[in-house]
Amino acid sequence: MKTITNPVLPGYHPDPSIVRVGDDYYIAVSTFEWFPGVQIYHSKDLVNWELTGYPLTRESQLNMLGNVNSGGVWAPCLSYSYGVFYLIYTDVKSRQGAFKDTHNYLVTAENIEGPWSEPVYLNSSGFDPSLFHDEDGRKWLVNMIWDHRKGTNSFAGIALQEYSPAEQKLIGPIKNIFRGTELGLTEAPHLYKRNGYYYLLTAEGGTWYTHAATVARSKSIDGPYEVDPTNPILTSDKSQDNQLQKAGHGCFVETQNGDWYIAHLCGRPVIDDKCILGRETAIQKCYWTDDGWIRVVDGPNPSTTVEAPNLPEFEVEKLPDYDDFNDNKLLKYWNALRRTFDGDWFNLTDRPSYLRLFGEESVSSFHRQSMLMRRLKHFDVEVETKIDFHPDHFQQMAGLMIYYDTNDHVYLRVTEHEEHGKCLGIIETKYGEYDELLDKDVALPENTEIYLKAEIHRHLLQFFYTTKEGNWQTIGEQIDIGHLSDDDAEYIRFTGTFVGVAAQDLSGQRKHADFDYFHYKRLLMEG
């Protein structure tokens, strides 16, 4: 029996939206403040997945300069109808306090790899929008409603409104069709139709260890909706240490053979309920009961090993984990923080076979950071780079970054000191508090390229450096990076840990740093 091993998308891949088009399956996931916007993965067997690309690649589609941490793209919905892909997404501008500024947009494409259209603005009444294509050709938008008023339920229900493709706007009345169950925090709506019923799938319980997926149904799209008497259909048992946690925020798909599956969000804590890889994507098999309700096989708790559909094996072309920067374009797994790949903040051409980063704003900036990063996808990894950097001033720095957001990151960086010259040190920002972890930075030779390395074992990080290949020396003590997680912050957040390279020039002179390669290596640990 072929099996699905969960999570199918390890590392920061939250809020999956899954759709089948013929023999092809696609999953879209949230990207928050990282660019390009929305990752789309492709499979033909639900077992093996490859990154096919990003639909939001232009600033005209997604301008995130100034967006707050864990703002940006929330919960995309990918759908398909009569030769056209539809992608709905939210761009969150503010999210703390009573108010949330959540602008919802639609882009379309005839090919999953694009080109994708300019965005159509839809509404701003809440987040997690989803588009449903009814059998009669009409299209309906659903999204959760945010209620900022004192003494109310902030998660006020699910709004339904018709979308007119001809007019490219929402039309007709808005109706609150579902106010949720006793689990509360009702969000992430998706509509389906089967055997005369409209089924409404929502996420409830909050995207924490109480997360869940619930179902309701109605003979009419605008309700009233009858709640599944055995809800939730999917949730995690926190007492089971080896189980996928935080299970919820799901999306159904039917195979060409009539089997049903749900793609859903999950998390895997490494210590003290901290998930440094972020929220990941898993898939569970489902079935329908005789009385017309959907169930997760062996549920409601998720499984790490799931029966796969009887489909031909999909061979995935994997991207190389060693990037020597020899090509004139970036590999697909690279991401930038809040800014597009357009502009002059980096290039691969000034010095062939090197990535050149021009130092710009600080690691605290919500605007123009020079940072290229990729997702941390495994608990035990080694990441390595070689840097050629000649700073003139302490405000110029560059190096190897382990990053969650502007409040939490660890940085092995080369800089200049008035007395000691070129030197290497470790910066840690924890809960927004800046610190330098060495009593004294390590002096470096002026005209030599420096090798930098980090080893991560679950929640523990150790840095290394050398001026001679292979002759590694430790620098600093082992660092607990449990704070690089959704779960170790005063206010809820949603992304995951990234690893990569960065450069800053706080003097405004844009001093550049050249990186010869970047190597991400999974370490296979015993036990």
C-alpha angles and dihedrals in degrees: 000000000000114000139201112227113210136259091039090185106038121197126025103353107128135169099024120206111193129194135171122218109184106305094343127093125199132190123195119196137189119267101181111189095353123104138257094045123240121006116229121201127194133210141158098199106032087239105078121043134186130192106249098180149270127290097200105065103136132072088231087064097041126011108183102163104135095015115147124249110285089013123113121064114021126182107337119205118214119196139159134215132168098339098321131103115215122201120189119189142165124230105204113205100174131010112163125091127014096323134063121191102209117168117192124209142177129216127178139199137176090216123046089228091054158181088227120202131247111273126271112214113231114171145307102221095115143325140271096057120188133186122221122196109208125209092250091059097256119129126216132195121211125185137158116263119233115213112194097183124117115259096016134109103264089206091062101174143276119309120212123198134156121250120214113208090191093055094031093224144087114273139187131021126337115229131187100226102176133022097189137242131284088278088075131194090088112194144127098064122193125177126212134173125217132159094347096312129109109219120204116201116193138171116237141171095051128279092282133086089303092058117136146165119233134186135209131173142203139178087227125054092228094050157182090227122210113217119233104254092221098049135182097059090187132025138130131255104228092199091066105085096193096047126102105261133210092032111181143085095087142173128202128226131183118214124225086255094056099258119137128219137174123218109206146170120261141162138213116210119214098191137351093001091303117142106194092177089061126224113333138195125253134172128221130188118241138193137194123242124225090255093054107262126128122234136186112240108253086359169166084073117065124248129219091213118046134176108259124219118264096259133131114274114266113224111215124208102220122214114239115259089210109072113189092179091233094136126077092236135053124256113254097254095065118104136186129213113253094321136089127245088248120099134046104290093106140007143176096212111062090073111020115233091017134095109228117204120189112215114242133149129002128271087257094061124114090197129045114010121160099223133134113192143167131204122272100234104170137051095230117042144144121215123189140178140168118226133197107196133153110188121189098192142030089249090066118079141152139171149098117345132199102190142182103158141314090290098048128038143114121222131192099199141176116221142150128261125198093230106023101039122212109010146164127232144155125250120194124186110191122179087346094305116125121222139166109220101202123075086219130007117246115255116238133198111260102231103035131100113239127220115217127191139177128196116200122193108180104292097355126089130190124185126211136183141182142171091212121059112257096006095108123184124190117240121199128346127298109284127217105226097182087119089069090084144089089247104059104065137092091236124041116263135179120206131081144230121301130191126203147092134308143178132198133187109183091179091068095239093115095227107194132225124203122215118198097197145336121222123193110189126181113220114216106216126198119246 
